[in-house]
Amino acid sequence: MTVDDNFVETEFQSPIAIKGSCHEDFQEVAETFAQNFNKYAEIGSSVCVVVDGEMKVDLWAGYKNEQKTDEWNKDTLSVAFSSTKAALALCAHLLIDREELDTKAKVTKYWPEYGKKGKEDTTVEMILNHSAGLPALRTQVKEGGFFDWEYMVGLLENEEPFWIPGEETGYHMMTTGWLIGELIRRVSGKSLGQFFNDEVRQPYNLDYWIGLPESQDERVATVIPFKASSSDKPSGFATAFRTNPNSMQKLSLTNTGGYDYNEKETHRAQIGGVGGITNARSLAGMFTPLAQNNEKLLSKSLVKRLSESSVKSGIDNMLLFPTNFSEGFMLNMDNRGRFEGEGGSFIIGPNAFGHVGFGGSSATFADPDYKISFGYLVNKLGGEYLINERGQSLITASYNCIK
């Protein structure tokens, strides 16, 4: 239960103060959130749960830096990593809903220069569902290349796909930001960041940017990298990354032109696959109209489409475990016990859709069945490539409370 506007009481004696608000019916979420700081040595974190437009949980705790000298507060922002892809896909679906972008059309209808080197028949749907065949770049990215939109678009135009587009699936970890983002730019005439700002951020009063303005720099928490230990069980992705320098896994994370997620120049760039800057409140807020399915953001028919599987892989070429995607969103994926290493699941409702972030850093989803929207962010990375138990435990607790 909420004691006052600043501190939330939990039965578990957390090593740090839990701040914010929590409805008494969602006390399990507060308890789980508090325990994560002890169980997983959390540094800083925020979680938000909204049900039918009413905020039930809005909690934050910890520190913005590893030295624990700068407290995480109500207005702290953090890198959303791949949860940014939910915002990216939402922008595309706004255009799809207006019939300005057709998922069955070839990419070349909107972006003629893309149609070469085996990519001529790639459709918009393939770009959205990770079957387009460009999960990484073989061409060496120049220093600072991720900050140069036209340069990145040119690289993608001239790359050969890793497979025949549409015939296989492989999570487009970094490249999807420019692939979908360029379609948005070609159709709308606006950059990805500007389109998101005009259509989503400002109308819904969100603290969420794809391309952070300088005025917000001091609010951003420092991302703390994962520190491996000898007891870790490496996933298939991690093994491919370590053993094959030409693998898409290695190229995706290292052929980035010196990308550094803590640099202000990185925050300033419009890196649509992994570069969103936000907080849990805004992750949940962005999805609230979709959870309510009130047609304020997208039509009911399109919201239904977001929960329908577009590609369900036996083994994803990039992540090397089974995946399930609609057009731009992750769907329920329960891979517990099916492969080595943690972090290959995203357990949400059968009609829910959302996304998770690198190293268990973030998670967001909308579930129209329960009218629930959820946001979660941390600044300490785990060794996983999707959600981990820190975030999944909060998702599970949220469902337990609403059920």
C-alpha positions as CSV (number, residue, x, y, z in Angstrom):
1,M,0.0,0.0,0.0
2,T,1.1,3.6,-0.5
3,V,2.4,5.3,2.6
4,D,2.7,8.7,1.1
5,D,3.7,10.3,-2.2
6,N,7.3,9.3,-1.9
7,F,7.7,5.9,-0.3
8,V,6.0,2.6,-0.8
9,E,5.8,0.1,2.0
10,T,6.7,-3.5,1.3
11,E,6.9,-6.5,3.6
12,F,10.3,-7.4,2.1
13,Q,13.0,-5.3,3.6
14,S,14.6,-3.9,0.5
15,P,18.1,-2.6,0.9
16,I,17.0,0.7,-0.7
17,A,13.9,2.9,-0.5
18,I,11.1,2.1,-3.0
19,K,9.5,5.3,-4.2
20,G,6.3,6.1,-6.1
21,S,2.8,4.7,-5.8
22,C,1.2,1.3,-5.8
23,H,-2.5,0.5,-5.6
24,E,-3.2,-2.0,-2.8
25,D,-4.5,-4.6,-5.3
26,F,-1.0,-4.6,-6.9
27,Q,1.1,-5.1,-3.8
28,E,2.6,-8.2,-5.3
29,V,4.3,-6.0,-8.0
30,A,5.8,-3.8,-5.3
31,E,7.1,-6.7,-3.4
32,T,8.6,-8.3,-6.5
33,F,10.2,-4.9,-7.5
34,A,11.7,-4.6,-4.0
35,Q,13.1,-8.1,-4.0
36,N,14.8,-7.6,-7.3
37,F,17.2,-5.2,-5.7
38,N,18.4,-7.9,-3.3
39,K,18.0,-11.0,-5.5
40,Y,19.6,-9.5,-8.7
41,A,21.7,-6.7,-7.2
42,E,19.7,-4.2,-9.2
43,I,21.3,-0.7,-9.5
44,G,18.4,1.5,-10.8
45,S,15.0,0.6,-12.1
46,S,11.4,1.7,-12.8
47,V,8.2,-0.1,-13.4
48,C,4.7,1.1,-14.4
49,V,1.4,-0.8,-14.8
50,V,-1.7,0.8,-16.2
51,V,-5.1,-0.9,-16.3
52,D,-7.9,0.6,-18.4
53,G,-6.2,4.0,-18.4
54,E,-5.7,4.0,-14.6
55,M,-2.1,3.9,-13.3
56,K,-1.9,1.1,-10.7
57,V,1.8,0.9,-10.3
58,D,4.4,3.7,-10.7
59,L,7.6,2.7,-8.9
60,W,11.3,3.6,-9.1
61,A,14.3,3.0,-6.9
62,G,18.1,2.9,-6.8
63,Y,20.7,4.8,-8.6
64,K,21.5,6.3,-12.0
65,N,25.2,5.2,-11.9
66,E,27.2,2.2,-10.8
67,Q,29.0,4.2,-8.1
68,K,25.5,4.8,-6.5
69,T,26.1,8.5,-6.0
70,D,23.2,9.8,-8.2
71,E,19.7,8.6,-7.2
72,W,17.2,7.4,-9.7
73,N,14.2,9.7,-9.3
74,K,10.7,10.1,-10.7
75,D,12.0,11.8,-13.9
76,T,15.0,9.6,-14.6
77,L,15.3,8.3,-18.2
78,S,17.1,5.3,-19.5
79,V,18.0,3.6,-22.8
80,A,15.1,1.4,-23.9
81,F,17.3,-0.7,-26.2
82,S,15.1,-3.0,-28.3
83,S,11.9,-1.9,-26.6
84,T,12.4,1.0,-28.9
85,K,11.2,-1.3,-31.7
86,A,7.7,-1.1,-30.3
87,A,7.7,2.6,-30.9
88,L,9.2,2.1,-34.3
89,A,6.6,-0.4,-35.3
90,L,3.8,1.7,-33.9
91,C,4.9,4.6,-36.2
92,A,4.7,2.2,-39.2
93,H,1.3,1.0,-38.2
94,L,-0.1,4.5,-38.0
95,L,0.7,4.8,-41.7
96,I,-0.6,1.3,-42.4
97,D,-3.9,2.2,-40.6
98,R,-4.2,5.3,-42.8
99,E,-3.6,3.1,-45.9
100,E,-0.5,5.1,-46.7
101,L,1.8,2.0,-46.3
102,D,0.8,-1.4,-47.5
103,T,2.5,-4.4,-45.8
104,K,1.9,-6.6,-48.9
105,A,3.6,-4.1,-51.3
106,K,7.2,-4.4,-52.3
107,V,9.6,-2.1,-50.4
108,T,10.6,-0.7,-53.8
109,K,7.1,0.9,-54.1
110,Y,8.2,3.4,-51.5
111,W,12.0,3.0,-51.6
112,P,13.1,2.2,-55.2
113,E,16.8,2.1,-54.4
114,Y,16.4,-0.8,-52.0
115,G,15.6,-3.2,-54.9
116,K,18.9,-4.7,-55.8
117,K,21.3,-7.5,-54.9
118,G,18.6,-10.1,-54.2
119,K,16.3,-7.7,-52.3
120,E,14.0,-6.8,-55.3
121,D,11.0,-8.8,-54.0
122,T,11.3,-7.9,-50.4
123,T,7.9,-6.8,-49.0
124,V,7.1,-4.3,-46.2
125,E,5.8,-7.2,-44.2
126,M,9.2,-8.9,-44.4
127,I,10.8,-5.8,-43.1
128,L,8.4,-5.7,-40.2
129,N,8.6,-9.4,-39.2
130,H,12.4,-9.9,-39.4
131,S,12.3,-12.1,-42.4
132,A,13.9,-9.6,-44.8
133,G,17.4,-11.2,-44.6
134,L,19.4,-8.2,-43.4
135,P,19.9,-8.8,-39.7
136,A,23.5,-7.4,-39.8
137,L,25.9,-5.6,-42.2
138,R,28.8,-7.3,-43.8
139,T,30.2,-4.1,-45.1
140,Q,32.4,-2.4,-42.5
141,V,30.5,0.5,-40.9
142,K,32.6,3.7,-40.8
143,E,33.4,5.3,-37.5
144,G,30.2,7.2,-36.3
145,G,28.2,5.6,-39.1
146,F,25.2,5.0,-36.9
147,F,24.8,8.7,-36.5
148,D,24.6,9.3,-40.3
149,W,21.1,8.3,-41.5
150,E,21.8,8.7,-45.3
151,Y,25.0,6.6,-44.9
152,M,23.2,3.8,-43.1
153,V,20.4,3.7,-45.7
154,G,23.0,3.6,-48.5
155,L,24.7,0.6,-46.8
156,L,21.4,-1.3,-46.6
157,E,20.5,-0.6,-50.2
158,N,23.8,-2.2,-51.3
159,E,23.9,-5.2,-49.0
160,E,23.2,-8.7,-50.1
161,P,20.7,-10.5,-47.8
162,F,21.9,-13.4,-45.6
163,W,19.0,-15.5,-47.0
164,I,16.3,-15.2,-49.7
165,P,13.9,-12.6,-48.2
166,G,10.8,-14.1,-46.8
167,E,12.1,-17.7,-46.6
168,E,13.7,-17.6,-43.2
169,T,13.6,-15.5,-40.0
170,G,16.4,-13.8,-38.1
171,Y,15.9,-11.0,-35.6
172,H,17.1,-7.7,-37.1
173,M,18.6,-6.4,-33.9
174,M,20.1,-3.1,-35.2
175,T,19.2,-2.8,-38.8
176,T,15.5,-2.7,-38.4
177,G,15.7,0.9,-37.1
178,W,16.8,2.2,-40.5
179,L,14.8,-0.3,-42.6
180,I,11.4,0.6,-41.0
181,G,12.6,4.1,-40.3
182,E,13.4,4.8,-44.0
183,L,9.9,3.5,-45.0
184,I,8.4,5.9,-42.5
185,R,10.5,8.7,-43.9
186,R,9.7,8.0,-47.5
187,V,6.0,7.8,-46.9
188,S,5.5,10.6,-44.3
189,G,8.3,13.0,-45.4
190,K,9.4,13.2,-41.8
191,S,12.4,11.6,-40.0
192,L,11.6,8.8,-37.7
193,G,12.3,10.9,-34.6
194,Q,10.1,13.7,-35.8
195,F,7.3,11.5,-36.9
196,F,7.3,9.8,-33.5
197,N,7.4,13.1,-31.7
198,D,4.5,14.6,-33.7
199,E,2.3,11.5,-33.7
200,V,2.9,9.8,-30.4
201,R,5.2,11.6,-27.9
202,Q,3.5,15.0,-27.9
203,P,-0.1,13.9,-28.2
204,Y,0.2,11.5,-25.3
205,N,2.6,13.7,-23.2
206,L,5.3,11.0,-23.1
207,D,8.9,11.3,-21.8
208,Y,10.1,9.3,-24.8
209,W,12.5,10.3,-27.6
210,I,14.1,8.7,-30.6
211,G,16.8,11.4,-30.8
212,L,17.1,13.0,-27.4
213,P,17.3,16.8,-27.2
214,E,20.3,18.2,-25.4
215,S,18.0,19.7,-22.8
216,Q,17.2,16.2,-21.4
217,D,20.8,14.9,-21.2
218,E,21.2,15.1,-17.4
219,R,18.1,13.0,-16.8
220,V,19.6,9.8,-18.5
221,A,20.9,7.0,-16.3
222,T,24.2,5.4,-17.2
223,V,24.0,1.9,-18.7
224,I,26.1,-0.6,-16.7
225,P,27.4,-3.4,-18.9
226,F,27.0,-7.1,-18.1
227,K,29.9,-8.7,-16.3
228,A,30.2,-12.4,-17.2
229,S,31.2,-15.0,-14.7
230,S,32.4,-18.6,-15.0
231,S,29.1,-20.0,-13.8
232,D,27.2,-18.5,-16.8
233,K,25.6,-20.8,-19.3
234,P,26.3,-19.3,-22.7
235,S,23.4,-19.2,-25.1
236,G,23.6,-20.3,-28.7
237,F,23.9,-16.6,-29.6
238,A,26.7,-16.0,-27.2
239,T,28.6,-19.1,-28.5
240,A,28.2,-17.9,-32.2
241,F,29.3,-14.4,-31.2
242,R,32.5,-15.7,-29.5
243,T,33.5,-18.4,-32.0
244,N,32.6,-17.0,-35.4
245,P,33.9,-13.6,-36.4
246,N,31.8,-13.6,-39.6
247,S,28.5,-14.6,-37.9
248,M,25.5,-12.4,-38.1
249,Q,25.6,-12.4,-34.3
250,K,29.1,-11.0,-34.1
251,L,28.5,-8.5,-37.0
252,S,25.3,-7.3,-35.5
253,L,26.8,-6.3,-32.2
254,T,30.3,-5.2,-33.3
255,N,30.1,-3.8,-36.8
256,T,28.5,-0.6,-35.5
257,G,30.9,2.1,-36.2
258,G,31.9,2.5,-32.6
259,Y,28.3,2.7,-31.2
260,D,28.4,3.4,-27.5
261,Y,25.1,3.4,-25.7
262,N,26.3,5.8,-23.0
263,E,27.5,8.6,-25.3
264,K,25.4,11.7,-25.7
265,E,26.0,11.7,-29.4
266,T,24.4,8.2,-29.5
267,H,21.4,9.5,-27.6
268,R,21.1,12.4,-30.0
269,A,21.0,10.1,-33.0
270,Q,17.8,8.5,-34.3
271,I,18.7,4.9,-33.8
272,G,15.3,3.3,-34.2
273,G,16.2,-0.3,-33.4
274,V,17.8,0.3,-30.0
275,G,18.2,4.0,-29.2
276,G,15.0,5.2,-27.6
277,I,15.3,7.1,-24.4
278,T,12.4,7.0,-22.0
279,N,11.0,5.7,-18.6
280,A,8.7,3.0,-17.5
281,R,5.8,5.4,-17.2
282,S,6.0,6.4,-20.8
283,L,6.6,2.8,-22.1
284,A,3.3,1.9,-20.4
285,G,1.7,5.2,-21.5
286,M,2.5,4.7,-25.2
287,F,0.6,1.4,-25.1
288,T,-2.3,2.5,-23.0
289,P,-4.6,3.4,-25.9
290,L,-3.8,0.1,-27.5
291,A,-4.6,-1.8,-24.3
292,Q,-7.9,0.0,-24.0
293,N,-8.4,-0.5,-27.7
294,N,-10.3,2.7,-27.9
295,E,-9.3,3.7,-31.5
296,K,-7.6,6.8,-30.3
297,L,-4.3,5.7,-31.7
298,L,-5.1,2.7,-34.0
299,S,-8.3,1.1,-35.3
300,K,-9.7,-2.0,-33.5
301,S,-9.0,-4.1,-36.6
302,L,-5.3,-3.1,-36.7
303,V,-4.9,-3.6,-32.9
304,K,-6.2,-7.2,-33.5
305,R,-3.7,-7.6,-36.3
306,L,-0.8,-6.7,-33.9
307,S,-1.6,-9.7,-31.8
308,E,-1.6,-12.1,-34.8
309,S,1.6,-14.1,-35.6
310,S,3.2,-13.1,-38.8
311,V,6.3,-15.3,-38.5
312,K,6.7,-18.1,-35.9
313,S,10.2,-19.6,-36.3
314,G,11.4,-23.0,-35.2
315,I,14.8,-21.5,-34.8
316,D,15.5,-17.9,-35.4
317,N,18.7,-17.4,-37.4
318,M,20.0,-14.6,-35.2
319,L,18.8,-15.5,-31.7
320,L,19.0,-19.3,-32.2
321,F,15.9,-20.2,-30.4
322,P,12.2,-20.2,-31.4
323,T,10.6,-16.7,-31.8
324,N,7.2,-15.4,-32.5
325,F,6.6,-12.0,-34.2
326,S,3.6,-10.1,-35.5
327,E,4.3,-7.2,-37.8
328,G,7.0,-5.4,-35.7
329,F,6.1,-6.7,-32.3
330,M,7.1,-9.7,-30.1
331,L,4.3,-12.0,-29.1
332,N,4.2,-14.6,-26.3
333,M,7.3,-16.8,-26.4
334,D,7.7,-19.5,-23.8
335,N,11.1,-21.2,-24.4
336,R,11.7,-22.2,-20.8
337,G,13.8,-25.4,-20.7
338,R,14.2,-25.5,-24.4
339,F,17.7,-24.2,-24.8
340,E,20.9,-23.3,-22.9
341,G,21.0,-20.0,-21.1
342,E,18.3,-17.7,-19.7
343,G,16.4,-15.0,-21.4
344,G,14.7,-16.7,-24.4
345,S,11.1,-16.2,-23.2
346,F,8.6,-13.4,-23.1
347,I,5.6,-14.7,-21.3
348,I,2.6,-12.5,-21.9
349,G,-1.1,-13.0,-22.7
350,P,-2.2,-14.8,-25.9
351,N,-3.4,-11.6,-27.5
352,A,-0.8,-9.3,-26.0
353,F,2.0,-7.7,-28.0
354,G,5.1,-5.7,-27.1
355,H,8.9,-5.9,-27.0
356,V,11.8,-6.5,-24.7
357,G,15.3,-5.0,-24.6
358,F,18.9,-6.3,-24.7
359,G,20.2,-7.7,-21.5
360,G,16.8,-7.7,-19.8
361,S,17.1,-3.9,-19.8
362,S,13.4,-3.2,-20.7
363,A,10.0,-4.6,-21.4
364,T,6.7,-3.2,-22.6
365,F,3.5,-4.7,-23.8
366,A,-0.2,-4.1,-24.3
367,D,-2.8,-6.7,-23.5
368,P,-6.3,-5.7,-24.8
369,D,-7.9,-8.8,-23.1
370,Y,-7.1,-7.3,-19.7
371,K,-6.7,-3.6,-20.8
372,I,-3.3,-3.7,-19.2
373,S,-0.2,-1.8,-20.4
374,F,3.2,-2.3,-18.9
375,G,6.6,-0.7,-18.9
376,Y,9.9,-1.6,-17.2
377,L,13.4,-0.2,-17.4
378,V,16.7,-0.9,-15.7
379,N,20.3,0.4,-16.2
380,K,22.2,-2.8,-15.3
381,L,22.4,-5.2,-18.2
382,G,22.2,-9.0,-17.8
383,G,23.8,-11.5,-20.1
384,E,20.5,-12.4,-21.9
385,Y,19.3,-11.1,-25.3
386,L,15.6,-10.9,-24.3
387,I,13.8,-10.5,-21.0
388,N,15.2,-12.1,-17.9
389,E,13.7,-13.2,-14.6
390,R,14.0,-9.6,-13.2
391,G,11.5,-8.3,-15.7
392,Q,9.5,-11.4,-16.2
393,S,8.8,-11.7,-12.5
394,L,7.2,-8.2,-12.7
395,I,5.1,-9.1,-15.7
396,T,3.9,-12.3,-14.0
397,A,3.1,-10.4,-10.8
398,S,1.1,-7.8,-12.8
399,Y,-1.0,-10.5,-14.4
400,N,-1.5,-12.2,-11.0
401,C,-2.8,-9.0,-9.6
402,I,-5.3,-8.3,-12.4
403,K,-6.6,-11.8,-12.6
